[in-house]
Amino acid sequence: MAKKRKETPKEEKVLPTPEFLNKFEVVEEETQRAGKKRMRVVNQRWIDIYYRKNVISRNNYHYAERLHHIWEGTGLRMSVTSNMQPTIGGSSKSEMSDFAAACVADYNKISRLMGKITFGIIRSVVIENNSASDWARHTRRSKKAAPELLRIALDELEDVFKNLNSK
């Protein structure tokens, strides 16, 4: 009796809908596999949208990405159980890796070096993925001034990153 071969299912390409393409920008990239491509959304977060629409400069975007990578490195993604304190603490260093501990230290140092208002808008837009106008509404500030406040806060973040290792 001959064994039946299992047929491998062919991968069907799932394309985004026209409504999705109207809202987000999708780029097709080459992968490491020969002839394979993948699709990636490039403006899914608010900071990406602000950069694509030239609300913030390239330097502002770069330093916002650096802060986001530090936040990701802490291993403390936003969840229902996290608190909304500007600094992180409460977990023992034995429970986290050296890299995560260094990221927590850098994050806390950045939050201390920045002002409360400027770090609040940065945290809201970069880490919590809210729009600047949402932050303005929550803090009872002018929605029209929110993009300018975001630019000022990102400029301050750039200064903090330049002086981070010196202090």
N, C-alpha and C positions, 0 to 999 in steps of 0.2 A: 504494500500500500504506500503510495507516494505522499509525502508530506506537502501540504499546501503552503505556499509562500504567503506570508503576510504582505499585503500591499502597503507601502508607505503612503500616507495621505499627502497629496500635493498641497503646498502652502498657497492659500489664496491671499492675494493682496487686498487688504482692507483700506479703501481710500476714504479720505475725509469727505463729509457732506459739503455742499455749497454753502450752507449756513455757517458751518464751522470755518470754512475758508474765508468767509466775509469778516469773521471776528478775529481770527488768528492768522499769523503768517507761518507757513509750513515750508521747510527746506528739505530737499532730498539729498542725502549724503552717501558717499561711498563707505563701505565697511571694510574690514580686514579680509573678509572672505571675497574671493574673486567673483566679480560680476554681481555681487549682492549690494543692494542699496537699502537705506532705511530713511523713514520720514521723521522729522523732528520739528516740534513747535518751538519757535524762537522767541515768541513774545507772550508767554503764558503768565508770567509774574508781572506785578505792577511796575517794578523797577525796569523790566525789559520794555514794557510799553512806553514808559517815560523816555527811555533811551531811544527807542525807534522813532518816537515823535519829536525828538530833539528838545524835550523839556529839560533834560539834564545833559551835561557834557560827557565826553568819553572818560575823562578822569573821574568824574562823579560816579559813573557806572562802575569803573574799575575798583574804586575803593568800597562801593556798596557790595560788590561781588566778594571782595576780600573779607568784609565783615560777615557776609552770609556763609562763606567757607569756614570761618572761625566758629560760627554758630553750629554749623553742621558737624564740625569736629568735636564739639562738646558732647555730642551724643544725646543731647537733651532737646529733641524736637518738640515743638509745641504740641501739647496734648491736653486732655481734659484735666489731668492731675497737676500740671505745672502751674506755678504761681506767677503773678505778673510783676514780680519785683525786678528792678533794673539790674540787680546783681544776682549771681547764681551761687548757691551754697547749700550746705546741709547734707551732702553725701561725702562719705569718707573717701580719701584718696586711694585707699586700698581697693575700692570697688571699680575704679576707672583706670584706663591706660595712661601712660605718661603723656601721650599726645593729647588725649582728652583733658587731662589735668592742665596742660600748657594752654590749650584752647580756652578752658574756663578762666584761667588766670588772665589771659589776654583780653577776653570778653569783659571781665570785671574791671580791668584796668581802663579799657576804652570807655566803659560806662561811667567810671569815676572822673575821667579826664574831660568828658563832654558835659555840656549843660543838661539839666533835667529835661527841658523842653526840646532841645535839638536831638538828644538821644531818644526821646519819646517818639518823635516823628520818624527817625531812622529805624527804630525797632518796629514800629507799626508798618512801615512800607517794605523794608527789606526782609525782616524776619517773619512777621505775622501776615505779610502779603495783603495789607489793606491799602486802599488808595490814600493819597495825601488829603483829599477832601473828606474821606471817612474819618481820618484822624482829626481833622479840623472840626468836624461835627461832634465827635466824642469829647473833644477838649474845649468846645464852645469858642472856637476861633473862626476867623473869616475863611470861608471856602475858597474865595477868589485869591487869597494870599497864600494858600497852602502850597502850590507848586514853588513859589519863591522861597517860602520857609524851608521846603525840602532841599532846594539848591543851596541855601545858606547852611543847613545842617550837614549836607554832603561835603561842602567846602571845609567845614569844621572837622568832619571825620577825616578828610585828607590831611589836615594839619596834625590831627592826633596820631594818625598812622606814621607820619614823617617823624614825629617826636616820641613814638611809642617805646623805642629801645633806649632812648637817652634818659628817660625818667625812671 
